[in-house]
Amino acid sequence: MIPEDFLYSASHEWVKIQGDHVLTGITHFAQEQLGDITFVELPEKGRELQQGEEMGVIESVKAASEIYAPVSGKVLEVNLELENSPELINQDPMGRGWIAKIGISGQITGLLSADEYSKLTLDFQP
C-alpha cells in the first residue's frame, strides 16, 4: 500500500515525480483515517504554492482535513473528477484519486521514502 517509487510528506500527501512536474494526492493511510470522503476543495489552477502551504481541504463523514503542498511550484492541473466523485480518493487514492499536478520550482526536499513513511504510519497504529 506504500509504493516505493513515490515520495511522502509527514502530513500524508504523496508525490510521484514525472519529469519537471509531480502528481500529488493523499495517501492510502490518510484516506483510511478520514473515512468516507464527501467533498474536496481543489487548489486553483495556476496558483503558486510553497511547500507546506495549505492547498485545499478534504471533508469526510468524520472530519475536515487540510491538504498541504508537498513541493513548491505552480498548479498545472487539478483532478476535476473529484468535484463530482470525491469517493475516488477512497477507492484509488494513489491513482485515479490524485489531486493536483504541480510544476516543480527548485529542488524537492524534506520528503520521506516509502520506508520512512511506513515507519511514520506505524506510530499511528493502536
C-alpha positions in Angstrom: 0.0 0.0 0.0 3.1 2.3 0.1 4.6 2.3 -3.4 8.4 2.5 -3.5 8.5 4.9 -6.4 6.6 7.7 -4.6 7.8 10.2 -2.0 5.7 11.1 1.0 5.2 14.1 3.4 4.8 13.8 7.1 1.3 15.3 6.6 0.3 12.2 4.5 0.5 13.6 0.9 2.2 11.6 -1.8 4.4 12.7 -4.7 5.1 10.9 -7.9 7.8 12.7 -9.9 7.1 12.9 -13.6 9.9 14.9 -15.2 9.6 18.6 -14.4 6.3 18.2 -12.5 4.8 16.0 -9.9 1.4 14.3 -9.4 0.2 14.6 -5.8 -2.7 13.4 -3.6 -3.2 11.9 -0.1 -2.0 8.5 0.9 -4.0 5.3 1.4 -3.3 5.7 5.2 -4.8 9.2 5.2 -7.9 8.3 3.4 -8.4 5.3 5.8 -8.1 7.7 8.7 -10.6 10.1 7.2 -13.3 7.6 6.3 -15.8 8.2 3.5 -14.8 11.3 1.7 -17.7 13.6 0.8 -16.0 16.8 -0.6 -12.7 18.0 -1.9 -11.7 21.7 -2.3 -9.1 21.6 -5.0 -6.3 24.2 -5.4 -6.7 26.8 -8.1 -5.1 26.1 -11.5 -2.2 28.5 -12.0 -1.7 29.1 -8.2 1.9 29.3 -7.0 2.4 27.1 -3.9 5.2 27.0 -1.3 6.0 23.6 0.2 3.9 23.1 3.4 1.3 25.7 2.4 -2.4 24.7 2.6 -3.6 24.0 -1.0 -7.0 22.5 -0.3 -9.4 20.7 2.0 -10.9 17.3 2.2 -14.1 16.7 4.1 -15.3 13.3 5.2 -18.0 11.9 7.4 -15.5 12.0 10.3 -13.7 15.3 9.8 -12.3 18.0 7.6 -8.6 18.0 6.9 -6.2 20.4 5.1 -4.2 19.2 2.1 -0.6 20.7 2.2 1.6 21.3 -0.8 4.4 18.6 -0.7 6.5 20.7 -3.1 6.9 24.3 -4.2 5.6 25.1 -7.6 2.7 26.1 -9.9 -0.5 24.1 -10.1 -0.7 22.9 -13.7 -3.8 20.8 -13.5 -6.3 19.6 -10.9 -8.4 16.4 -10.9 -11.8 17.8 -11.8 -13.3 14.3 -11.5 -13.1 14.8 -7.7 -15.7 17.6 -7.8 -18.5 15.1 -8.7 -16.8 11.9 -7.4 -14.7 12.7 -4.2 -15.0 9.0 -3.3 -12.3 8.3 -5.9 -9.9 9.2 -3.2 -11.2 6.3 -1.1 -11.3 3.9 -4.0 -7.9 4.7 -5.5 -6.0 7.4 -3.5 -2.7 7.0 -5.3 -4.2 6.6 -8.8 -7.5 8.0 -10.1 -7.9 9.9 -6.8 -4.9 12.2 -7.5 -5.5 15.8 -6.5 -3.1 18.1 -8.4 -0.3 18.2 -10.9 2.4 20.7 -9.8 5.2 22.1 -11.9 8.3 22.0 -9.7 10.2 25.1 -8.8 13.5 24.3 -7.2 14.7 21.1 -5.6 12.4 18.5 -4.0 13.5 18.3 -0.3 12.1 17.2 3.0 10.0 14.3 1.8 10.1 10.7 3.0 11.0 7.5 1.2 8.4 4.6 1.3 10.4 3.0 4.2 10.5 6.2 6.2 6.8 6.9 5.6 5.9 3.3 6.6 7.7 3.8 9.9 5.9 7.1 10.5 2.5 5.5 10.0 3.3 2.7 12.4 3.4 5.3 15.2 -0.4 5.9 14.5 -1.3 2.2 14.9 -3.2 1.3 18.1 
